[in-house]
Amino acid sequence: MGWVLHRLSITEGSYLGLLTGAGTPPPLELAMGDRVLGPVTIAPTDTGWQVTGALGTAPLTIGTHTVVVRVAGGEILDRVTIVTGLEAPEDLRAELGALRAELAVLKAAFRRHVTRGG
């Protein structure tokens, strides 16, 4: 398809981006999982197409949620991750700690593999 979406901002619950590519842009939508949050407005500009859409309140639920801007029912052009809740910073730190520990194990295993010669 060849479309590229550059996120410009997220302000007061509204997504703003610049879509570039050749031809007439496809219909886009904002979605979270299987749930479509709403349509996206596409307007021509001098440098491409301005993309705007309301994120709504669905992502403002305790936890980590990813909202995507996608071609209607298909290719994902951008992802926005929203983290809410009192425990969110601690959850992220714990997750990062677990990833670091896993990476340390993988590094050690890789080093053993390389020093043994395969």
Buried (B, 14 or more C-beta within 10 A) or exposed (E): EEBEBEBEEBEEEEBEBBBBBEEEBBEBBBBBEEEEBBEBEBEEEEEBBBBEBBBBEBBEEEEBBEBBBBBEEEEEBBEBEBBEEEEBEEBEEEEEEEEEEEEEEEEEEEEEEEEEEE
